């Protein structure tokens, strides 16, 4: 039987072992042979810990080359990769460990003192460390293993990755992605975006979510391409490496930061084939300004943690500002009313998708899975959109009230829950407002209790203990009452309109 393990599929596309795979920020070069050998060592080490097929491996570490070997080793061993945002606090991580029940947590060495007793309390069997340089107890452990491993057999429907995406209730949901989900999306993107072995990707995204790990890395590995592997978006490094790259994937913030440099322009982009943007809406003015400055038209696409990529503006053809393009091959998209009846082109409604890219369901939440799929098998995204006469999709809003700040998802309910538990706060409303750099900024309007004097600095310090930094409101204001409609629901649209603090 054919092995549907994602690593097995990627290995079939790999070029010769002496072909360059990536160059890191220090100029170290790694080859496809290194990928085969190091992923085998990690896979052997993981299995030697007693982890069995289907067991989860929770990972909260900084981006490094070893991080990539670890991901591929987990998949290759038939285990389930569970990445976490490095900004999550120990209190946030506690929930994920309790829900995912991993057999191993891999963390930064600086967090071992906190996470070892937490894992002992929650029954996580092993804790190992990796830092941004790829050093730590895991590296020391892996060094004793050989570079040969027979990739574990998996069916296409077997679980490969577990991601978490908070809901409007504030409780994070585990998103189950199969080997086939990841494979099918990668194959489509390589074809639609024209990836070949000649491409060099400028990889500046984090690798704890879909965009940086699955979209970017899989496009490279599925085509035999190479990449510049940078730990983060640093303007000077990006500009230095753009002329030696052919593709860049980024969030809109990256493009606004490039445009903020007066000297940035066509010369920087002389060898680039395509710029791709996602994870947050690209403002039409950014689209136009970038085109005027560089001669390149940014390709915007639309995806979700639950689905990978769903639509894309064409590589060859018109890329329309303010749209996320056409449905990808193998993915169906429709815009419906509240009864899931498709609406005519031009009408705004709920975006629903169907295809091999759509996830298996929510981890241990069958009721939530059932409510987020229609009777005829379409996933209800929670996004609002319209499809024009030519089939281009535009996202016009998010019915789930999510804020996307710098490409990272923030769910207001989660922040409000923490705020409302603080002494002296009667109620809160958290929402997003336009921000020139991050696209959207998280802000909060609070109603204080009459008997309590509150300091914005004290509130922010309290939040930073419990929430990742990107979730902490960038502005906080106090009001006597929150505006409500006749049903008593807080009218956040009015709060957004009334917000007048510039950034």
C-alpha positions in Angstrom: 0.0 0.0 0.0 1.1 3.5 -0.7 2.4 5.4 2.3 0.3 8.6 2.6 2.5 10.0 5.4 3.2 13.6 4.4 6.9 13.2 4.8 6.9 10.3 2.4 5.1 12.4 -0.2 7.6 15.3 0.3 10.6 12.9 0.1 9.4 11.7 -3.3 9.8 15.3 -4.6 13.2 15.9 -3.0 16.1 16.5 -5.3 19.6 15.1 -4.9 21.0 15.1 -1.4 23.6 17.7 -2.3 21.0 20.3 -3.4 20.8 23.4 -1.2 17.7 23.5 1.0 18.2 26.6 3.1 20.7 29.2 4.3 20.2 30.6 7.8 20.9 34.1 9.1 24.5 33.2 10.0 25.2 32.0 6.5 25.2 28.3 7.4 24.0 26.1 4.5 21.9 23.0 4.8 21.1 20.5 2.1 18.3 18.1 1.2 20.5 15.3 2.5 20.6 17.1 5.9 16.8 17.2 5.9 16.6 13.4 5.3 19.2 12.6 8.0 18.2 15.0 10.7 14.4 14.3 10.4 15.3 10.6 10.8 17.3 11.2 13.9 14.5 13.3 15.5 12.0 10.6 14.5 14.1 7.8 16.1 14.6 9.9 19.2 10.9 10.6 19.6 10.0 6.9 19.2 12.7 6.0 21.7 10.9 8.1 24.3 8.0 5.6 24.0 5.8 7.9 21.9 3.5 5.9 19.7 1.6 6.7 16.4 -1.0 9.4 17.0 0.6 10.7 20.2 0.9 14.5 20.4 4.1 16.5 20.6 3.5 20.0 21.9 6.2 22.5 20.7 6.7 26.1 22.0 10.1 27.1 20.7 11.7 29.9 18.7 12.2 29.5 15.0 15.4 27.6 14.2 16.7 25.0 11.7 16.3 22.4 14.4 12.6 23.4 14.7 12.2 22.4 11.1 13.9 19.0 11.6 11.7 18.5 14.7 8.5 19.2 12.8 9.4 16.8 10.0 10.6 14.2 12.5 7.3 14.3 14.3 5.3 13.8 11.1 7.7 11.1 9.8 7.3 9.1 13.0 3.5 9.1 12.6 3.1 11.5 15.6 1.0 14.6 15.8 2.7 18.0 15.7 1.1 20.6 18.0 2.8 24.0 17.7 2.2 26.9 20.1 2.7 30.6 19.7 6.0 31.5 21.5 4.2 34.5 23.1 1.7 32.3 25.1 2.1 32.5 28.8 2.3 29.5 31.1 -1.3 29.9 32.1 -2.3 29.7 28.4 -0.1 26.8 27.9 -1.6 25.0 30.8 -4.9 24.7 28.9 -3.3 23.4 25.8 -1.4 20.7 27.6 -4.5 19.7 29.5 -6.6 19.5 26.4 -4.1 18.0 23.9 -2.6 15.6 26.4 0.8 15.3 24.7 3.4 12.8 25.4 6.2 15.4 25.1 6.5 19.1 25.5 9.5 20.8 23.7 10.1 24.4 25.1 12.8 27.0 25.3 15.5 26.2 28.0 14.6 29.4 29.8 11.1 28.0 30.5 12.0 24.6 31.9 11.8 25.7 35.5 8.1 26.6 34.9 7.1 23.9 32.6 8.7 20.8 34.2 6.4 21.0 37.4 3.4 21.9 35.2 4.0 18.9 33.0 4.4 16.7 36.1 1.1 18.0 37.4 -0.7 17.4 34.1 0.8 14.0 33.3 2.9 15.0 30.4 5.6 12.3 30.2 8.6 14.2 28.8 9.9 17.7 28.7 12.9 18.6 26.4 14.3 22.0 25.3 15.5 23.7 22.1 16.5 27.3 21.9 16.7 29.7 18.9 20.2 28.4 18.0 18.9 24.8 18.0 20.7 24.0 21.2 19.2 22.3 24.3 18.5 19.0 26.0 16.7 17.7 22.9 19.7 18.4 20.7 21.9 16.6 23.1 19.5 13.7 23.2 19.1 13.4 19.4 22.9 13.3 18.9 23.0 9.7 19.9 20.7 8.5 17.1 21.5 7.4 13.6 20.3 9.2 10.4 18.2 6.3 9.1 14.5 5.8 9.8 11.8 4.0 7.9 9.0 6.6 7.6 5.9 5.4 9.6 3.1 4.2 7.4 0.0 6.5 7.6 -3.3 6.6 5.8 -4.3 10.0 4.2 -6.9 10.5 6.9 -4.6 10.0 9.8 -4.0 13.1 12.0 -0.7 14.9 11.3 -1.1 18.3 13.0 -3.2 19.7 15.9 -3.6 23.5 15.8 -5.6 25.6 18.3 -7.8 28.5 17.3 -9.8 30.3 20.1 -13.5 30.8 19.5 -15.8 33.6 20.5 -16.6 31.7 23.7 -13.0 32.1 24.7 -12.3 28.4 24.8 -9.6 27.4 22.2 -10.6 24.7 19.8 -8.2 22.0 18.5 -8.2 21.8 14.7 -7.3 18.4 13.4 -5.4 18.4 10.1 -4.7 15.1 8.3 -1.8 14.1 6.1 -4.1 14.4 3.1 -5.3 17.9 4.1 -1.7 19.2 4.1 -0.6 17.2 1.0 -3.5 18.3 -1.2 -3.2 22.0 -0.3 0.6 21.9 -0.9 0.2 20.3 -4.3 -2.4 22.8 -5.4 -0.3 25.8 -4.2 2.9 24.6 -5.9 1.0 24.4 -9.2 -1.0 27.6 -8.9 1.9 29.7 -7.7 4.4 28.2 -10.2 7.0 26.9 -7.7 10.0 25.1 -9.2 13.4 23.9 -8.1 14.8 27.3 -9.3 12.8 29.3 -6.7 14.4 30.8 -3.6 11.8 31.7 -0.9 12.6 34.5 1.6 11.2 32.8 4.7 10.6 35.5 7.4 7.4 34.1 8.9 7.0 32.4 12.3 6.6 28.7 12.1 3.9 28.1 14.7 0.9 28.6 12.4 -0.4 27.6 8.9 1.2 30.5 6.9 4.9 30.0 7.8 5.0 26.3 8.5 2.6 24.6 6.1 2.1 27.1 3.2 5.7 28.4 3.0 7.7 25.3 3.9 5.5 22.8 2.0 5.7 24.8 -1.2 9.5 24.7 -1.0 9.8 21.0 -0.1 7.1 19.9 -2.6 9.0 21.7 -5.5 12.6 21.0 -4.5 13.2 24.8 -4.1 15.4 26.5 -1.5 15.0 29.3 1.1 16.6 31.9 3.1 15.6 31.0 6.7 15.4 34.1 8.9 14.2 34.1 12.5 11.9 37.0 11.9 11.2 40.0 9.7 14.2 42.3 10.2 14.1 45.1 7.6 17.8 45.3 6.9 18.2 41.5 6.5 15.1 41.3 4.3 16.4 44.1 2.0 19.8 42.5 1.8 18.3 39.1 0.8 15.5 40.2 -1.6 17.8 40.5 -4.6 18.9 36.9 -4.0 15.3 35.6 -3.7 12.5 34.9 -6.1 9.5 34.6 -3.8 8.4 36.2 -0.5 5.4 35.4 1.6 4.3 37.8 4.3 1.6 39.5 6.3 0.5 43.0 5.2 2.6 44.5 8.0 5.8 43.4 6.2 4.9 45.2 3.1 3.9 48.4 4.9 7.3 48.3 6.6 9.1 47.9 3.3 7.2 50.8 1.8 8.0 53.0 4.9 11.6 53.0 3.7 12.0 55.8 1.0 14.9 54.0 -0.7 13.0 50.7 -1.1 12.0 50.1 -4.7 12.5 48.3 -8.0 16.2 47.5 -7.5 15.5 45.6 -4.3 13.0 43.4 -6.2 15.0 42.9 -9.5 15.0 39.1 -9.2 11.7 38.6 -7.5 9.1 36.4 -9.2 6.1 37.0 -6.9 5.2 38.6 -3.6 2.4 36.8 -1.7 0.3 38.3 1.2 -2.1 36.7 3.6 -3.1 36.1 7.3 -4.8 39.6 7.4 -6.5 41.9 4.9 -4.2 43.9 2.6 -5.3 47.5 2.3 -6.0 48.6 -1.3 -3.7 51.6 -0.8 -0.8 49.2 0.2 -1.6 47.1 -2.9 -1.4 50.1 -5.2 1.5 51.8 -3.5 3.6 48.6 -3.7 2.8 48.2 -7.3 3.8 51.8 -8.1 7.0 51.6 -6.1 8.3 48.2 -7.2 6.5 47.2 -10.4 5.2 44.1 -8.6 1.5 43.3 -8.0 1.1 41.6 -4.6 -0.7 38.3 -4.9 -3.3 38.1 -2.1 -4.9 34.8 -1.0 -7.4 33.6 1.6 -6.9 30.8 4.1 -7.9 29.5 7.5 -6.3 27.3 10.2 -9.1 24.8 9.5 -8.6 24.7 5.7 -5.2 25.9 4.7 -5.6 28.0 1.5 -9.0 28.3 -0.1 -8.6 31.0 -2.8 -5.9 33.0 -4.5 -5.5 35.8 -7.0 -4.0 34.3 -10.1 -0.3 34.0 -10.8 -1.0 34.8 -14.5 -4.0 37.0 -14.8 -5.6 40.0 -13.1 -4.9 40.4 -9.4 -7.6 42.6 -8.0 -7.0 44.9 -5.1 -9.4 44.3 -2.2 -10.1 40.7 -3.2 -8.6 37.3 -2.3 -9.0 35.9 -5.8 -10.6 32.8 -7.2 -11.3 29.4 -5.6 -8.3 27.1 -5.8 -8.6 23.9 -7.8 -10.3 21.3 -5.7 -11.8 23.8 -3.3 -15.5 25.0 -3.6 -16.5 28.3 -2.2 -20.0 29.7 -1.8 -21.6 32.7 -0.1 -24.8 31.9 1.7 -27.6 33.3 3.8 -28.3 32.2 7.3 -30.1 29.1 6.0 -27.1 28.1 3.9 -28.8 28.9 0.7 -26.3 30.3 -1.9 -26.7 34.0 -2.7 -26.4 35.7 -6.1 -23.1 37.2 -7.0 -22.6 40.6 -5.4 -24.6 39.8 -2.3 -22.9 39.6 1.1 -23.2 36.5 3.2 -21.5 33.7 5.1 -18.5 32.2 3.3 -18.6 28.4 3.2 -16.0 26.1 1.8 -15.6 22.4 0.8 -12.7 20.4 -0.4 -9.8 18.0 0.4 -8.1 20.8 2.2 -10.9 21.1 4.9 -10.0 19.8 8.3 -11.3 16.6 9.9 -13.0 18.4 12.8 -12.4 19.8 16.2 -10.4 17.8 18.7 -12.7 16.1 21.2 -15.6 18.5 20.3 -18.0 16.6 18.1 -20.9 18.9 18.9 -18.9 22.0 17.8 -17.8 20.1 14.7 -21.4 19.3 13.8 -22.5 22.9 14.2 -19.7 24.3 12.0 -20.5 22.0 9.1 -23.7 22.1 7.0 -25.8 19.0 6.4 -24.3 18.8 2.9 -20.7 18.9 4.1 -19.7 22.6 3.8 -17.5 24.2 6.5 -19.0 27.4 7.8 -16.0 29.8 8.1 -17.6 32.6 10.1 -16.3 35.1 7.6 -18.5 37.4 5.6 -17.9 38.0 2.0 -19.1 38.5 -1.6 -18.3 36.9 -4.9 -18.3 39.3 -7.9 -19.5 38.5 -11.4 -16.0 37.2 -12.4 -15.8 34.9 -9.4 -13.4 36.9 -7.3 -14.0 36.7 -3.6 -13.8 39.6 -1.2 -13.8 39.4 2.6 -16.0 42.1 4.0 -16.1 41.2 7.7 -15.8 38.5 10.3 -18.9 37.3 11.9 -16.8 35.8 14.7 -15.6 39.3 15.7 -11.9 38.3 15.4 -9.2 40.9 15.3 -6.1 40.2 13.1 -3.2 42.2 14.4 0.1 41.8 12.6 -1.2 38.6 11.0 -2.0 37.0 14.4 -5.6 36.2 15.5 -7.0 37.8 18.7 -10.4 36.8 19.9 -12.0 39.6 21.9 -14.0 37.3 24.2 -10.8 35.8 25.5 -9.3 39.2 26.4 -12.6 40.4 27.9 -12.8 37.4 30.1 -9.4 38.2 31.7 -10.2 41.9 31.9 -13.6 41.3 33.6 -11.9 39.2 36.3 -9.6 42.0 37.3 -10.5 43.9 40.5 -12.2 47.2 39.8 -13.5 46.4 36.3 -17.3 46.2 35.9 -17.3 45.2 32.2 -15.3 45.5 29.1 -15.5 45.6 25.3 -12.5 44.6 23.2 -12.4 45.2 19.5 -10.1 46.1 16.6 -9.4 49.4 15.0 -7.2 50.3 11.9 -3.5 50.5 12.6 -0.9 51.8 10.1 1.6 49.0 10.9 -0.3 46.0 12.3 -3.4 46.4 10.1 -5.6 46.2 13.2 -4.8 47.0 16.8 -6.5 45.5 19.8 -8.1 48.2 21.9 -10.4 48.0 25.0 -13.1 50.2 26.4 -13.7 49.6 30.1 -16.4 50.5 32.7 -14.8 50.8 36.2 -16.5 50.0 39.5 -17.4 53.1 41.4 -15.4 52.2 44.5 -12.2 51.5 42.6 -9.5 53.7 41.1 -7.8 52.0 38.2 -4.5 52.7 36.4 -4.0 51.8 32.8 -0.5 50.7 33.6 -1.7 48.4 36.3 -4.2 46.8 34.0 -1.7 46.3 31.3 0.8 44.7 33.7 -1.9 42.3 34.9 -2.9 41.3 31.4 0.7 40.7 30.4 1.0 38.0 33.1 -2.0 36.1 31.7 -2.0 36.9 27.9 0.4 36.8 25.1 1.8 40.3 24.3 0.0 40.5 20.9 -3.4 40.1 22.7 -2.8 42.9 25.2 -4.8 46.0 24.1 -2.5 48.7 22.7 -5.0 51.4 24.0 -7.3 51.3 26.9 -10.0 53.9 27.6 -12.7 54.3 30.3 -16.3 55.2 29.8 -19.3 55.4 32.2 -21.4 53.0 30.1 -21.1 50.7 27.1 -23.5 51.4 24.2 -26.1 48.7 23.8 -28.9 47.9 21.4 -32.5 47.1 22.4 -31.6 43.5 23.1 -28.8 44.6 25.5 -25.9 43.6 23.2 -22.9 45.8 23.3 -22.6 47.8 20.0 -19.0 47.5 19.2 -19.6 49.1 15.8 -20.4 52.3 17.6 -17.3 52.0 19.8 -15.2 51.6 16.7 -16.7 54.7 15.1 -16.2 56.7 18.3 -12.6 55.6 18.8 -10.5 58.7 18.2 -7.1 57.9 19.7 -4.5 58.0 16.9 -1.6 55.6 16.6 
